[in-house]
Amino acid sequence: QILLFHATLKKEIHVLQKSAHTFKGVFMKKNLQTAFITRQHMLSRDFELYYYNDHNLSKVDLHSHNYYEFYFFMEGDVSIQIGTEVYPIHFGDIMLVPPHIPHRPIIHSTASPYRRFVFWISQEYCNHLLQISKDYAYLMQHVQVSQNYFFPTDRITFNAIQSKLLRLIEEVRSDRFGRDAQIPLYVNDLLLYLNRLVYERLHSQKSRTEESLYQNVAAYIEEHLDEDLSLEKLAGEFFVSKYHIAHVFKDNLGLSIHQYITKKRLALCREAILGQMSITEAIAFGFGDYSSFYRAFKKEYGISPKDFRDMQKDLLV
């Protein structure tokens, strides 16, 4: 488990280091919106993903289908009916509807746009993933048994999910080298993230007392990115010298602890901007002032925060 944790963190850092070369290209492209379709059957064998931004949609009939539907709500005066029950929904709510369960959105008003992502995935593809690991099927099985279809998220978590969804849509629409190999990796990453999110919410987190100092520090950083993370603060939390923490972290990850924290905070800020949070709000994730945030963001991603935000807005128009 320690080796797996180590490998995962290294991969995560590698992705963060390369993101400057990928995200700029993504957000230079045309918007990723899809015109609403009434079709309730899949054309693809494995999955389909849509981003909808409707201004005049007033009614959708009760329907069901033979695949799983993930629904990610962003905006609108809408409730969701599943069976005979009607549920209010809010920004960041995720819904998973199993096959053959009747459902529909109830649109109360068109005064605000109705924005959401819809992700369809076939039972056959779910069975394929189950052969790889039962962890991919946890959420599907949980919903079938519990009949609990809704999972609220906070803004930070939903921003991370939205980033994964936009990344997948862009890859599907691209003609880049390696597209056919990259798409299933993005799909599997999204599904595993959602399964882990729900599993960890429903199960108490295991004790970290037997984990290494390095794992403890990394986990603490992840949970306190918007707080003071100086070496002095970390040393006080873990009752060891700051020099020992710095040495252990550098040996395990190959980055200084300061570099790691900065990259993590920048990734969080980027996802916040993707979720349409203002830049002023985004810099609250650990950056004391705009100038230091601006320099770090441009150095990491090769573009200013404002230009990045403007490109993202063009995609979601």
N, C-alpha and C positions, 0 to 999 in steps of 0.2 A: 504493500500500500504506500509506503514511504517513497519507493522508487517511482510508482505511478504518479504520486502527487508531485514529485520533483520534475518528472518528464512533462506533466501537464503545465506546470508553471513556466518551464522553459519554452514550451511551444507558445504559450500565451504571450510571453515577452517577445518572441520572434514575430508574432503577428502584429503586435503593437509597433515594433520597429519598422515593419514594412508597410504599415497602413498609409503612410504619406504617399506612397506610390500607387495605391489602389483607390482610396476614397476620392481623391481629386478627380480622377477619370470618371468615376461613377456619377458624381454630381454635376458633371459637365454635360451629361446626356439629357435627352428629352424626358419629360415627366413619365412616371411609372403608373399613372392612373389607368383604370379600365372602365369602360362604359358598362353600366349595370346590365347583367344578363338574367333572364328568367329561366334559362336552362337549368335543370336540376339533375343532370347526368354528366358524368365525366367523359371527356374526349381522350384524356391521357390515361394510360394504364395505371400509373403510380400516384400522381398528385397533380393538383392545380392550385395556384395562389393568385389572389386578386387584391388590389387596393381600390376601394370604391370611395368616391367623394360626390354624393348626390345632393342636389339642391331642390329637386322637384318630385322625388319619389314619395308617393303618399300611401301606397298599399302593396303588400306582398301576401299572397295567399298561403294558408297553412299547407305545408308540404313535408315530405321525408325523402330519404335517398338511401342507397345501399353502400355508402361510404361514410367515413368519419368526417365531421366538419368542425374545424377550429375557427372560432370567431373572436376577433380582437377589436374591442370597441374603443373609439377615440372621441367621437363627438356626435351630438344629435339629441333631439327630444324623442326618445325611443324606449320602449319596453320590449322584452322578449317573452313570447309564449312558447312553452314546451309542454306538450300534452294539453291539459286543461289549466295548468298553472301559468300565471303571468308574473314576470320578475322585473323589477326596476333595474336599470344598469347605469354604470358610471364610467368615466374615463379610466382606462386601465383594466377593465373587467375582461376576463378571458372565459369563453364558453366552449365546451366540447360536447357536441351532439353525436351520440352513437348512431349506427345505421338503423333505419326504420322507425325512428322516433319523430313524430310530427312536431313541427316548430315553425315559427315565423316572427319577424319583427313587427311590432305595432308602432307605427309612426304617428305620434300625437300632433306634431307640428312640423312644417317645413321652413320655419323662420330661421333655423340654423342648419348648416349642411349636415348630412348624415355620413360620417366618415368611419370606415372600419376596414380591417383586413379579413379576408376569408380564405382559409386554407383547407382544401379537400385532400384526403388521403385514402387510398383504397384499402379494403380489408386484405387484399393479396399482398400489398406492400408492407402492411403491418405484420403479416405472417412471416414475410421475408426477414424483417428486422428482428422478429422474435427468435428466428433461428440464429441470429448473430448474438443477441443478448436479451434475456427476459426483462432487463431494465427498460427497454424501449416500450414495452407493453404495459408498464405499471399504471400509467394514467388512464389508458383505455379500459383496463380491467377495473380500476377503482370506480370510474364513472358508471360502468355497467352494473356493478354491485351496489354502490351507494346511492345511485340516481341523484348524485350531487353534480350538477353540470357547470356550476359557476365558480370561478377562482379570481377574486380581486387581487390586484397588484398595486404597489406604490409606483410613483412616477419614475423613480430611478430604475426599477425592475422593468417597467413597461418600455422605457426608452431603450434598454438593452435588447428586449425582444423585437421592438420596431426596427432597430438597426439590423438584426439578423434577417428580418422579413424583407427589408429593402435590398439588402445584399443579395438575397436569393432571387428576388424579382429581376434585379439588374442582370444577374448572371444568366437567368433563363432567356432574357431578351438579347443577350450579347452574342457575338460570333467570335469570341476570344478563343485563342488556343487553349485546349484543356477543358473547355466548357462542359462537355459530357461527363468528364471525370469529376469536375468540381461540384456540379449540381447535387448529386447524391450526398456528398460530404456536407454541404450546407443544409440539406433537408434533415439528415441524421443529426447534425449538430443542433438544429432548432428543436427537434423532437426530444432529444436527450436533455436539453436545457429545460424544457417544459416538464418532463417527467421528474427531473431532479428537483425543480422548484416546488412541485406539489408534494413529492415524497418528503422533502426536508421540512415542509410546513406541517405535515401530518405526523411526523415522527420527531421526538425530542432529539436534539443534537447530541451525538455521542460525546462522552467526556474526552477532553483533550489532555488529561493529566499524563497519559503515557506517550503522547506525541513529542516529537523533538522540539527544541527551542525554536528552530527555524520555522517549523510548521505553525507553531503557536504565534510567532511574530507575524508571519504572512497572513494568517487568519485574522489577527487583531487589526492589522493595517486595512484589510478588506472591509472590515466592519466599522472603521473609524476614519474614513478618508476625509471627512469634513471637519476633523478635529486636529488638535496639536499632535503631530507625529515626530517630534524631534527625538534625537537619540536619548536625550535626558529623560523625556517622557516615557519612552519605551523601556529604558533601563529601570525606571521606577516601577513600571507595571510588572516586569518580569524578575525583579530583584537580582539582576546581574549587571555587570559594568557595561557602559555604552560601547566600549572598545570590543568587548566580547561579542555583543550583538552584531556590530558592524563586521567583524571578522567572520562570524558564522554565516551571516547572510551573503557576504561576498563569495565565500567558498562554495556555497550551495547553488547560487544563482548566476554568478559571474557578473553581477551588477552591484553597484553600491546601493545601500538601502535608500539613499536619497534619490538616485535615478529610478529605482523601482517605484517609489511612492509617487514621483512626478508623472511617470508614465501611466500609472493607475488613475491618478487624478485627471489627467488629460483625457483618458479614455472615457471616464465618467462625464466630464464636461462635454465631450463630443456627442455622447449619447443623449445628454440633456438637451443640447441644441437640436439634435435630430428629433427629439420629442417636442420641439417648438417651445422650449423654455427660453426665456430671454438670456442674452449673454451675461447681463448683470447678475441674474440668478445663478447661472452656471458657474461663475467664478467663486461662488460661495463654497464649492467643493474643495476647500483646502488652499485656495490662492488668496493671499491677503489683499492684493490690489490688481487693477486691470493691466497695468504695464507689465508686471511679471507674468501674468497669465498670457497676455498677447505674445510676448517673446517666446515663452515655452511652447505655446500652441503652434506658432508659425514655424519654429524650429522642428517640431515633431511631424507636422503634417504638410509643411510647405505652402501654407495658405493662411490668411488671417481668419480669425473667428467670424468676423462679419461676412467676408466673402463665402466662407463655408456655409453660414446660415442662409445667405441669399440663394446659393445654389440649391440647398435643400428645399427651400420654399418653392423654387421653380419646378421641382420634381412633383410636389404634392398639390400643385394648382389644380 
